[in-house]
Amino acid sequence: MKLSLGIKALLIVVCVLISLVVGLVASWIKHSSGASLSDTVAFGGGAFTACMVIGLAVLTFGVL
């Protein structure tokens, strides 16, 4: 299945937005446990990165 460039870009944007939500929720959960700001940001960044890598891998090997 050949997808146009616009559809590929849209799928990547959706992947970024989902990763952003996952990172924000992870940061919120970490902050509510009483962690410092730097720990909270690092934890949210790690969750964003992990979700983004998994999402792009799924898109690359499955759809794109």
PQR file with spaces between the fields and no chain letter, atoms N, CA, C, O and H, PARSE charges and radii, in Angstrom:
ATOM       1  N    MET     1       0.849   -1.170    0.000 -0.4000 1.5000
ATOM       2  CA   MET     1       0.000    0.000    0.000 -0.0000 2.0000
ATOM       3  C    MET     1       0.900    1.240    0.000  0.5500 1.7000
ATOM       4  O    MET     1       1.731    1.419    0.890 -0.5500 1.4000
ATOM       5  N    LYS     2       0.724    2.066   -0.985 -0.4000 1.5000
ATOM       6  CA   LYS     2       1.512    3.287   -1.119 -0.0000 2.0000
ATOM       7  C    LYS     2       0.730    4.464   -0.536  0.5500 1.7000
ATOM       8  O    LYS     2      -0.383    4.759   -0.971 -0.5500 1.4000
ATOM       9  H    LYS     2       0.049    1.921   -1.708  0.4000 1.0000
ATOM      10  N    LEU     3       1.320    5.125    0.443 -0.4000 1.5000
ATOM      11  CA   LEU     3       0.685    6.287    1.064 -0.0000 2.0000
ATOM      12  C    LEU     3       1.327    7.561    0.535  0.5500 1.7000
ATOM      13  O    LEU     3       2.526    7.597    0.261 -0.5500 1.4000
ATOM      14  H    LEU     3       2.224    4.885    0.796  0.4000 1.0000
ATOM      15  N    SER     4       0.523    8.596    0.395 -0.4000 1.5000
ATOM      16  CA   SER     4       1.056    9.877   -0.070 -0.0000 2.0000
ATOM      17  C    SER     4       1.860   10.539    1.050  0.5500 1.7000
ATOM      18  O    SER     4       1.783   10.151    2.216 -0.5500 1.4000
ATOM      19  H    SER     4      -0.452    8.567    0.617  0.4000 1.0000
ATOM      20  N    LEU     5       2.626   11.541    0.657 -0.4000 1.5000
ATOM      21  CA   LEU     5       3.472   12.247    1.617 -0.0000 2.0000
ATOM      22  C    LEU     5       2.640   12.934    2.696  0.5500 1.7000
ATOM      23  O    LEU     5       3.048   12.978    3.857 -0.5500 1.4000
ATOM      24  H    LEU     5       2.688   11.856   -0.290  0.4000 1.0000
ATOM      25  N    GLY     6       1.485   13.468    2.325 -0.4000 1.5000
ATOM      26  CA   GLY     6       0.621   14.130    3.298 -0.0000 2.0000
ATOM      27  C    GLY     6       0.104   13.184    4.360  0.5500 1.7000
ATOM      28  O    GLY     6       0.038   13.537    5.537 -0.5500 1.4000
ATOM      29  H    GLY     6       1.154   13.433    1.382  0.4000 1.0000
ATOM      30  N    ILE     7      -0.270   11.962    3.938 -0.4000 1.5000
ATOM      31  CA   ILE     7      -0.760   10.965    4.896 -0.0000 2.0000
ATOM      32  C    ILE     7       0.373   10.520    5.816  0.5500 1.7000
ATOM      33  O    ILE     7       0.156   10.334    7.013 -0.5500 1.4000
ATOM      34  H    ILE     7      -0.217   11.675    2.982  0.4000 1.0000
ATOM      35  N    LYS     8       1.574   10.347    5.277 -0.4000 1.5000
ATOM      36  CA   LYS     8       2.718    9.976    6.110 -0.0000 2.0000
ATOM      37  C    LYS     8       3.010   11.054    7.152  0.5500 1.7000
ATOM      38  O    LYS     8       3.259   10.751    8.319 -0.5500 1.4000
ATOM      39  H    LYS     8       1.750   10.499    4.304  0.4000 1.0000
ATOM      40  N    ALA     9       2.976   12.310    6.720 -0.4000 1.5000
ATOM      41  CA   ALA     9       3.208   13.414    7.650 -0.0000 2.0000
ATOM      42  C    ALA     9       2.135   13.459    8.730  0.5500 1.7000
ATOM      43  O    ALA     9       2.434   13.715    9.897 -0.5500 1.4000
ATOM      44  H    ALA     9       2.774   12.556    5.772  0.4000 1.0000
ATOM      45  N    LEU    10       0.890   13.213    8.345 -0.4000 1.5000
ATOM      46  CA   LEU    10      -0.207   13.203    9.311 -0.0000 2.0000
ATOM      47  C    LEU    10      -0.028   12.085   10.337  0.5500 1.7000
ATOM      48  O    LEU    10      -0.276   12.295   11.524 -0.5500 1.4000
ATOM      49  H    LEU    10       0.646   13.006    7.398  0.4000 1.0000
ATOM      50  N    LEU    11       0.397   10.910    9.901 -0.4000 1.5000
ATOM      51  CA   LEU    11       0.636    9.806   10.826 -0.0000 2.0000
ATOM      52  C    LEU    11       1.771   10.121   11.795  0.5500 1.7000
ATOM      53  O    LEU    11       1.702    9.758   12.969 -0.5500 1.4000
ATOM      54  H    LEU    11       0.599   10.739    8.937  0.4000 1.0000
ATOM      55  N    ILE    12       2.804   10.788   11.317 -0.4000 1.5000
ATOM      56  CA   ILE    12       3.917   11.169   12.199 -0.0000 2.0000
ATOM      57  C    ILE    12       3.469   12.222   13.205  0.5500 1.7000
ATOM      58  O    ILE    12       3.866   12.172   14.369 -0.5500 1.4000
ATOM      59  H    ILE    12       2.859   11.084   10.364  0.4000 1.0000
ATOM      60  N    VAL    13       2.653   13.167   12.772 -0.4000 1.5000
ATOM      61  CA   VAL    13       2.125   14.184   13.693 -0.0000 2.0000
ATOM      62  C    VAL    13       1.247   13.538   14.757  0.5500 1.7000
ATOM      63  O    VAL    13       1.319   13.920   15.925 -0.5500 1.4000
ATOM      64  H    VAL    13       2.331   13.207   11.826  0.4000 1.0000
ATOM      65  N    VAL    14       0.433   12.581   14.383 -0.4000 1.5000
ATOM      66  CA   VAL    14      -0.396   11.859   15.352 -0.0000 2.0000
ATOM      67  C    VAL    14       0.482   11.108   16.344  0.5500 1.7000
ATOM      68  O    VAL    14       0.183   11.075   17.538 -0.5500 1.4000
ATOM      69  H    VAL    14       0.374   12.271   13.434  0.4000 1.0000
ATOM      70  N    CYS    15       1.558   10.508   15.862 -0.4000 1.5000
ATOM      71  CA   CYS    15       2.493    9.807   16.741 -0.0000 2.0000
ATOM      72  C    CYS    15       3.139   10.775   17.740  0.5500 1.7000
ATOM      73  O    CYS    15       3.296   10.442   18.915 -0.5500 1.4000
ATOM      74  H    CYS    15       1.801   10.534   14.892  0.4000 1.0000
ATOM      75  N    VAL    16       3.507   11.956   17.277 -0.4000 1.5000
ATOM      76  CA   VAL    16       4.099   12.969   18.165 -0.0000 2.0000
ATOM      77  C    VAL    16       3.084   13.408   19.223  0.5500 1.7000
ATOM      78  O    VAL    16       3.431   13.545   20.396 -0.5500 1.4000
ATOM      79  H    VAL    16       3.379   12.226   16.322  0.4000 1.0000
ATOM      80  N    LEU    17       1.845   13.627   18.816 -0.4000 1.5000
ATOM      81  CA   LEU    17       0.829   14.070   19.776 -0.0000 2.0000
ATOM      82  C    LEU    17       0.523   12.999   20.814  0.5500 1.7000
ATOM      83  O    LEU    17       0.360   13.311   21.993 -0.5500 1.4000
ATOM      84  H    LEU    17       1.563   13.516   17.863  0.4000 1.0000
ATOM      85  N    ILE    18       0.444   11.746   20.391 -0.4000 1.5000
ATOM      86  CA   ILE    18       0.217   10.661   21.349 -0.0000 2.0000
ATOM      87  C    ILE    18       1.389   10.569   22.320  0.5500 1.7000
ATOM      88  O    ILE    18       1.188   10.390   23.521 -0.5500 1.4000
ATOM      89  H    ILE    18       0.577   11.493   19.433  0.4000 1.0000
ATOM      90  N    SER    19       2.608   10.689   21.807 -0.4000 1.5000
ATOM      91  CA   SER    19       3.791   10.651   22.670 -0.0000 2.0000
ATOM      92  C    SER    19       3.799   11.819   23.645  0.5500 1.7000
ATOM      93  O    SER    19       4.213   11.668   24.795 -0.5500 1.4000
ATOM      94  H    SER    19       2.771   10.835   20.831  0.4000 1.0000
ATOM      95  N    LEU    20       3.347   12.975   23.194 -0.4000 1.5000
ATOM      96  CA   LEU    20       3.276   14.143   24.072 -0.0000 2.0000
ATOM      97  C    LEU    20       2.300   13.911   25.219  0.5500 1.7000
ATOM      98  O    LEU    20       2.595   14.248   26.366 -0.5500 1.4000
ATOM      99  H    LEU    20       3.011   13.098   22.260  0.4000 1.0000
ATOM     100  N    VAL    21       1.162   13.347   24.919 -0.4000 1.5000
ATOM     101  CA   VAL    21       0.179   13.051   25.960 -0.0000 2.0000
ATOM     102  C    VAL    21       0.740   12.035   26.950  0.5500 1.7000
ATOM     103  O    VAL    21       0.573   12.190   28.160 -0.5500 1.4000
ATOM     104  H    VAL    21       0.922   13.073   23.987  0.4000 1.0000
ATOM     105  N    VAL    22       1.401   11.002   26.448 -0.4000 1.5000
ATOM     106  CA   VAL    22       2.005    9.996   27.331 -0.0000 2.0000
ATOM     107  C    VAL    22       3.062   10.634   28.228  0.5500 1.7000
ATOM     108  O    VAL    22       3.123   10.343   29.422 -0.5500 1.4000
ATOM     109  H    VAL    22       1.537   10.875   25.466  0.4000 1.0000
ATOM     110  N    GLY    23       3.897   11.505   27.654 -0.4000 1.5000
ATOM     111  CA   GLY    23       4.918   12.184   28.450 -0.0000 2.0000
ATOM     112  C    GLY    23       4.319   13.094   29.512  0.5500 1.7000
ATOM     113  O    GLY    23       4.814   13.143   30.638 -0.5500 1.4000
ATOM     114  H    GLY    23       3.847   11.742   26.684  0.4000 1.0000
ATOM     115  N    LEU    24       3.262   13.812   29.163 -0.4000 1.5000
ATOM     116  CA   LEU    24       2.603   14.690   30.145 -0.0000 2.0000
ATOM     117  C    LEU    24       1.963   13.893   31.275  0.5500 1.7000
ATOM     118  O    LEU    24       2.072   14.273   32.441 -0.5500 1.4000
ATOM     119  H    LEU    24       2.860   13.772   28.249  0.4000 1.0000
ATOM     120  N    VAL    25       1.306   12.809   30.944 -0.4000 1.5000
ATOM     121  CA   VAL    25       0.674   11.979   31.982 -0.0000 2.0000
ATOM     122  C    VAL    25       1.736   11.355   32.882  0.5500 1.7000
ATOM     123  O    VAL    25       1.570   11.303   34.101 -0.5500 1.4000
ATOM     124  H    VAL    25       1.217   12.501   29.997  0.4000 1.0000
ATOM     125  N    ALA    26       2.829   10.880   32.281 -0.4000 1.5000
ATOM     126  CA   ALA    26       3.902   10.307   33.088 -0.0000 2.0000
ATOM     127  C    ALA    26       4.515   11.360   34.014  0.5500 1.7000
ATOM     128  O    ALA    26       4.814   11.069   35.172 -0.5500 1.4000
ATOM     129  H    ALA    26       2.964   10.922   31.291  0.4000 1.0000
ATOM     130  N    SER    27       4.700   12.569   33.513 -0.4000 1.5000
ATOM     131  CA   SER    27       5.229   13.649   34.344 -0.0000 2.0000
ATOM     132  C    SER    27       4.280   14.000   35.474  0.5500 1.7000
ATOM     133  O    SER    27       4.703   14.233   36.606 -0.5500 1.4000
ATOM     134  H    SER    27       4.457   12.805   32.572  0.4000 1.0000
ATOM     135  N    TRP    28       3.000   14.036   35.161 -0.4000 1.5000
ATOM     136  CA   TRP    28       1.998   14.358   36.172 -0.0000 2.0000
ATOM     137  C    TRP    28       1.983   13.302   37.279  0.5500 1.7000
ATOM     138  O    TRP    28       1.901   13.636   38.461 -0.5500 1.4000
ATOM     139  H    TRP    28       2.656   13.846   34.242  0.4000 1.0000
ATOM     140  N    ILE    29       2.062   12.038   36.895 -0.4000 1.5000
ATOM     141  CA   ILE    29       2.067   10.956   37.893 -0.0000 2.0000
ATOM     142  C    ILE    29       3.333   11.043   38.744  0.5500 1.7000
ATOM     143  O    ILE    29       3.276   10.884   39.963 -0.5500 1.4000
ATOM     144  H    ILE    29       2.128   11.766   35.935  0.4000 1.0000
ATOM     145  N    LYS    30       4.466   11.291   38.107 -0.4000 1.5000
ATOM     146  CA   LYS    30       5.726   11.396   38.853 -0.0000 2.0000
ATOM     147  C    LYS    30       5.703   12.595   39.801  0.5500 1.7000
ATOM     148  O    LYS    30       6.184   12.497   40.930 -0.5500 1.4000
ATOM     149  H    LYS    30       4.512   11.420   37.116  0.4000 1.0000
ATOM     150  N    HIS    31       5.151   13.723   39.355 -0.4000 1.5000
ATOM     151  CA   HIS    31       5.085   14.919   40.188 -0.0000 2.0000
ATOM     152  C    HIS    31       4.136   14.717   41.375  0.5500 1.7000
ATOM     153  O    HIS    31       4.388   15.223   42.468 -0.5500 1.4000
ATOM     154  H    HIS    31       4.760   13.803   38.438  0.4000 1.0000
ATOM     155  N    SER    32       3.060   13.987   41.157 -0.4000 1.5000
ATOM     156  CA   SER    32       2.109   13.776   42.244 -0.0000 2.0000
ATOM     157  C    SER    32       2.678   12.868   43.330  0.5500 1.7000
ATOM     158  O    SER    32       2.158   12.836   44.445 -0.5500 1.4000
ATOM     159  H    SER    32       2.855   13.576   40.268  0.4000 1.0000
ATOM     160  N    SER    33       3.735   12.134   43.016 -0.4000 1.5000
ATOM     161  CA   SER    33       4.358   11.298   44.044 -0.0000 2.0000
ATOM     162  C    SER    33       5.357   12.077   44.888  0.5500 1.7000
ATOM     163  O    SER    33       5.946   11.523   45.816 -0.5500 1.4000
ATOM     164  H    SER    33       4.157   12.159   42.110  0.4000 1.0000
ATOM     165  N    GLY    34       5.555   13.363   44.577 -0.4000 1.5000
ATOM     166  CA   GLY    34       6.424   14.206   45.390 -0.0000 2.0000
ATOM     167  C    GLY    34       7.832   14.345   44.853  0.5500 1.7000
ATOM     168  O    GLY    34       8.723   14.773   45.587 -0.5500 1.4000
ATOM     169  H    GLY    34       5.076   13.813   43.824  0.4000 1.0000
ATOM     170  N    ALA    35       8.064   14.002   43.606 -0.4000 1.5000
ATOM     171  CA   ALA    35       9.408   14.099   43.024 -0.0000 2.0000
ATOM     172  C    ALA    35       9.755   15.558   42.731  0.5500 1.7000
ATOM     173  O    ALA    35       8.876   16.413   42.625 -0.5500 1.4000
ATOM     174  H    ALA    35       7.340   13.654   43.010  0.4000 1.0000
ATOM     175  N    SER    36      11.036   15.818   42.604 -0.4000 1.5000
ATOM     176  CA   SER    36      11.484   17.179   42.295 -0.0000 2.0000
ATOM     177  C    SER    36      11.176   17.498   40.831  0.5500 1.7000
ATOM     178  O    SER    36      10.840   16.613   40.044 -0.5500 1.4000
ATOM     179  H    SER    36      11.750   15.123   42.690  0.4000 1.0000
ATOM     180  N    LEU    37      11.298   18.766   40.488 -0.4000 1.5000
ATOM     181  CA   LEU    37      10.985   19.210   39.131 -0.0000 2.0000
ATOM     182  C    LEU    37      11.913   18.577   38.100  0.5500 1.7000
ATOM     183  O    LEU    37      11.468   18.171   37.026 -0.5500 1.4000
ATOM     184  H    LEU    37      11.572   19.485   41.127  0.4000 1.0000
ATOM     185  N    SER    38      13.198   18.491   38.423 -0.4000 1.5000
ATOM     186  CA   SER    38      14.144   17.909   37.465 -0.0000 2.0000
ATOM     187  C    SER    38      13.868   16.425   37.239  0.5500 1.7000
ATOM     188  O    SER    38      13.975   15.942   36.111 -0.5500 1.4000
ATOM     189  H    SER    38      13.560   18.820   39.295  0.4000 1.0000
ATOM     190  N    ASP    39      13.514   15.698   38.297 -0.4000 1.5000
ATOM     191  CA   ASP    39      13.150   14.288   38.139 -0.0000 2.0000
ATOM     192  C    ASP    39      11.875   14.136   37.317  0.5500 1.7000
ATOM     193  O    ASP    39      11.756   13.222   36.501 -0.5500 1.4000
ATOM     194  H    ASP    39      13.427   16.090   39.213  0.4000 1.0000
ATOM     195  N    THR    40      10.933   15.033   37.540 -0.4000 1.5000
ATOM     196  CA   THR    40       9.668   14.985   36.810 -0.0000 2.0000
ATOM     197  C    THR    40       9.880   15.224   35.324  0.5500 1.7000
ATOM     198  O    THR    40       9.316   14.514   34.491 -0.5500 1.4000
ATOM     199  H    THR    40      11.030   15.775   38.203  0.4000 1.0000
ATOM     200  N    VAL    41      10.694   16.223   34.987 -0.4000 1.5000
ATOM     201  CA   VAL    41      10.958   16.528   33.580 -0.0000 2.0000
ATOM     202  C    VAL    41      11.725   15.383   32.915  0.5500 1.7000
ATOM     203  O    VAL    41      11.424   15.014   31.780 -0.5500 1.4000
ATOM     204  H    VAL    41      11.153   16.799   35.664  0.4000 1.0000
ATOM     205  N    ALA    42      12.698   14.830   33.605 -0.4000 1.5000
ATOM     206  CA   ALA    42      13.474   13.722   33.050 -0.0000 2.0000
ATOM     207  C    ALA    42      12.596   12.491   32.825  0.5500 1.7000
ATOM     208  O    ALA    42      12.724   11.811   31.807 -0.5500 1.4000
ATOM     209  H    ALA    42      12.943   15.131   34.527  0.4000 1.0000
ATOM     210  N    PHE    43      11.718   12.211   33.762 -0.4000 1.5000
ATOM     211  CA   PHE    43      10.832   11.057   33.635 -0.0000 2.0000
ATOM     212  C    PHE    43       9.854   11.240   32.473  0.5500 1.7000
ATOM     213  O    PHE    43       9.625   10.311   31.698 -0.5500 1.4000
ATOM     214  H    PHE    43      11.614   12.763   34.589  0.4000 1.0000
ATOM     215  N    GLY    44       9.279   12.438   32.357 -0.4000 1.5000
ATOM     216  CA   GLY    44       8.362   12.722   31.249 -0.0000 2.0000
ATOM     217  C    GLY    44       9.065   12.689   29.904  0.5500 1.7000
ATOM     218  O    GLY    44       8.507   12.198   28.922 -0.5500 1.4000
ATOM     219  H    GLY    44       9.465   13.192   32.987  0.4000 1.0000
ATOM     220  N    GLY    45      10.284   13.206   29.851 -0.4000 1.5000
ATOM     221  CA   GLY    45      11.063   13.161   28.620 -0.0000 2.0000
ATOM     222  C    GLY    45      11.406   11.739   28.209  0.5500 1.7000
ATOM     223  O    GLY    45      11.385   11.402   27.025 -0.5500 1.4000
ATOM     224  H    GLY    45      10.737   13.605   30.649  0.4000 1.0000
ATOM     225  N    GLY    46      11.716   10.919   29.180 -0.4000 1.5000
ATOM     226  CA   GLY    46      11.997    9.517   28.881 -0.0000 2.0000
ATOM     227  C    GLY    46      10.768    8.785   28.375  0.5500 1.7000
ATOM     228  O    GLY    46      10.855    7.970   27.456 -0.5500 1.4000
ATOM     229  H    GLY    46      11.733   11.192   30.141  0.4000 1.0000
ATOM     230  N    ALA    47       9.624    9.077   28.976 -0.4000 1.5000
ATOM     231  CA   ALA    47       8.378    8.450   28.524 -0.0000 2.0000
ATOM     232  C    ALA    47       8.020    8.913   27.114  0.5500 1.7000
ATOM     233  O    ALA    47       7.574    8.114   26.291 -0.5500 1.4000
ATOM     234  H    ALA    47       9.553    9.739   29.722  0.4000 1.0000
ATOM     235  N    PHE    48       8.215   10.205   26.834 -0.4000 1.5000
ATOM     236  CA   PHE    48       7.961   10.732   25.487 -0.0000 2.0000
ATOM     237  C    PHE    48       8.866   10.055   24.472  0.5500 1.7000
ATOM     238  O    PHE    48       8.408    9.624   23.414 -0.5500 1.4000
ATOM     239  H    PHE    48       8.578   10.854   27.502  0.4000 1.0000
ATOM     240  N    THR    49      10.140    9.962   24.792 -0.4000 1.5000
ATOM     241  CA   THR    49      11.102    9.365   23.871 -0.0000 2.0000
ATOM     242  C    THR    49      10.800    7.897   23.615  0.5500 1.7000
ATOM     243  O    THR    49      10.843    7.444   22.471 -0.5500 1.4000
ATOM     244  H    THR    49      10.512   10.312   25.652  0.4000 1.0000
ATOM     245  N    ALA    50      10.496    7.155   24.664 -0.4000 1.5000
ATOM     246  CA   ALA    50      10.195    5.738   24.492 -0.0000 2.0000
ATOM     247  C    ALA    50       8.949    5.532   23.643  0.5500 1.7000
ATOM     248  O    ALA    50       8.928    4.677   22.758 -0.5500 1.4000
ATOM     249  H    ALA    50      10.461    7.523   25.593  0.4000 1.0000
ATOM     250  N    CYS    51       7.921    6.311   23.911 -0.4000 1.5000
ATOM     251  CA   CYS    51       6.683    6.192   23.141 -0.0000 2.0000
ATOM     252  C    CYS    51       6.903    6.602   21.687  0.5500 1.7000
ATOM     253  O    CYS    51       6.339    5.993   20.778 -0.5500 1.4000
ATOM     254  H    CYS    51       7.938    7.006   24.629  0.4000 1.0000
ATOM     255  N    MET    52       7.709    7.616   21.467 -0.4000 1.5000
ATOM     256  CA   MET    52       7.991    8.072   20.103 -0.0000 2.0000
ATOM     257  C    MET    52       8.774    7.023   19.324  0.5500 1.7000
ATOM     258  O    MET    52       8.481    6.773   18.155 -0.5500 1.4000
ATOM     259  H    MET    52       8.167    8.110   22.205  0.4000 1.0000
ATOM     260  N    VAL    53       9.764    6.410   19.958 -0.4000 1.5000
ATOM     261  CA   VAL    53      10.549    5.370   19.293 -0.0000 2.0000
ATOM     262  C    VAL    53       9.675    4.175   18.933  0.5500 1.7000
ATOM     263  O    VAL    53       9.766    3.648   17.824 -0.5500 1.4000
ATOM     264  H    VAL    53      10.003    6.613   20.908  0.4000 1.0000
ATOM     265  N    ILE    54       8.834    3.750   19.861 -0.4000 1.5000
ATOM     266  CA   ILE    54       7.946    2.618   19.591 -0.0000 2.0000
ATOM     267  C    ILE    54       6.950    2.973   18.497  0.5500 1.7000
ATOM     268  O    ILE    54       6.698    2.165   17.603 -0.5500 1.4000
ATOM     269  H    ILE    54       8.761    4.178   20.762  0.4000 1.0000
ATOM     270  N    GLY    55       6.383    4.169   18.557 -0.4000 1.5000
ATOM     271  CA   GLY    55       5.413    4.585   17.544 -0.0000 2.0000
ATOM     272  C    GLY    55       6.014    4.681   16.159  0.5500 1.7000
ATOM     273  O    GLY    55       5.405    4.237   15.185 -0.5500 1.4000
ATOM     274  H    GLY    55       6.588    4.826   19.283  0.4000 1.0000
ATOM     275  N    LEU    56       7.206    5.256   16.057 -0.4000 1.5000
ATOM     276  CA   LEU    56       7.852    5.362   14.750 -0.0000 2.0000
ATOM     277  C    LEU    56       8.293    3.994   14.237  0.5500 1.7000
ATOM     278  O    LEU    56       8.279    3.757   13.029 -0.5500 1.4000
ATOM     279  H    LEU    56       7.700    5.616   16.848  0.4000 1.0000
ATOM     280  N    ALA    57       8.682    3.100   15.128 -0.4000 1.5000
ATOM     281  CA   ALA    57       9.033    1.745   14.693 -0.0000 2.0000
ATOM     282  C    ALA    57       7.805    1.022   14.129  0.5500 1.7000
ATOM     283  O    ALA    57       7.891    0.342   13.107 -0.5500 1.4000
ATOM     284  H    ALA    57       8.694    3.293   16.109  0.4000 1.0000
ATOM     285  N    VAL    58       6.673    1.178   14.802 -0.4000 1.5000
ATOM     286  CA   VAL    58       5.444    0.551   14.312 -0.0000 2.0000
ATOM     287  C    VAL    58       5.047    1.147   12.967  0.5500 1.7000
ATOM     288  O    VAL    58       4.655    0.422   12.053 -0.5500 1.4000
ATOM     289  H    VAL    58       6.604    1.730   15.632  0.4000 1.0000
ATOM     290  N    LEU    59       5.147    2.447   12.852 -0.4000 1.5000
ATOM     291  CA   LEU    59       4.803    3.090   11.581 -0.0000 2.0000
ATOM     292  C    LEU    59       5.761    2.680   10.464  0.5500 1.7000
ATOM     293  O    LEU    59       5.333    2.429    9.337 -0.5500 1.4000
ATOM     294  H    LEU    59       5.466    3.035   13.595  0.4000 1.0000
ATOM     295  N    THR    60       7.035    2.615   10.770 -0.4000 1.5000
ATOM     296  CA   THR    60       8.037    2.293    9.757 -0.0000 2.0000
ATOM     297  C    THR    60       7.884    0.860    9.255  0.5500 1.7000
ATOM     298  O    THR    60       7.898    0.615    8.049 -0.5500 1.4000
ATOM     299  H    THR    60       7.383    2.819   11.685  0.4000 1.0000
ATOM     300  N    PHE    61       7.740   -0.080   10.177 -0.4000 1.5000
ATOM     301  CA   PHE    61       7.712   -1.479    9.775 -0.0000 2.0000
ATOM     302  C    PHE    61       6.313   -1.993    9.490  0.5500 1.7000
ATOM     303  O    PHE    61       6.150   -3.090    8.955 -0.5500 1.4000
ATOM     304  H    PHE    61       7.728    0.119   11.157  0.4000 1.0000
ATOM     305  N    GLY    62       5.302   -1.212    9.843 -0.4000 1.5000
ATOM     306  CA   GLY    62       3.940   -1.683    9.636 -0.0000 2.0000
ATOM     307  C    GLY    62       3.157   -0.930    8.574  0.5500 1.7000
ATOM     308  O    GLY    62       2.428   -1.547    7.797 -0.5500 1.4000
ATOM     309  H    GLY    62       5.434   -0.321   10.277  0.4000 1.0000
ATOM     310  N    VAL    63       3.291    0.384    8.524 -0.4000 1.5000
ATOM     311  CA   VAL    63       2.434    1.176    7.660 -0.0000 2.0000
ATOM     312  C    VAL    63       3.219    1.894    6.590  0.5500 1.7000
ATOM     313  O    VAL    63       2.888    1.794    5.409 -0.5500 1.4000
ATOM     314  H    VAL    63       3.883    0.885    9.155  0.4000 1.0000
ATOM     315  N    LEU    64       4.261    2.624    6.981 -0.4000 1.5000
ATOM     316  CA   LEU    64       4.988    3.450    6.027 -0.0000 2.0000
ATOM     317  C    LEU    64       5.955    2.593    5.259  0.5500 1.7000
ATOM     318  O    LEU    64       6.674    3.096    4.396 -0.5500 1.4000
ATOM     319  H    LEU    64       4.529    2.706    7.941  0.4000 1.0000
